[in-house]
């Protein structure tokens, strides 16, 4: 079986969302977090989460991308229990037995999105249309590993003469302007 985990390609989630999910958390769509909200009235960062965020179960933070990963029955059961606990903590579910069916449904939906190879990234786009939230999911295929790149590369060339530095006149304290 496969499930979703949050993925962070760069630090942008920490700027885009009020609370960014930690990389590698079990993830669900998270649309239920906006069930009683009008996206037009949401603050900027909450609106960004509505429009394109996956909910990290442990932190209840948001991630722009989720990665499909291999999981076993124990992983799935742990994700359901963790989400059920968060539904009690953050969403007003009265207790764990009442929260488990909703958590199970969310995990099952996340699992249904994983009909691609493990390692594939998924993005979500949400919109409110005629009072209903519509979600569209797309895969993000990468040809290279997603690791931050350095803006500069310094190389040393053997047997190359170092150019002489031009003499720059010193400027007296106070700027030396006349």
PyMOL commands that set and color helices and strands:
alter all, ss='L'
color gray80, all
select helices_A, chain A and resi 13-16+31-34+39-41+44-52+73-91+96-112
alter helices_A, ss='H'
color red, helices_A
select strands_A, chain A and resi 2-7+27-28+54-56+62-63+65-70+121-129+132-140
alter strands_A, ss='S'
color yellow, strands_A
deselect
rebuild
show_as cartoon
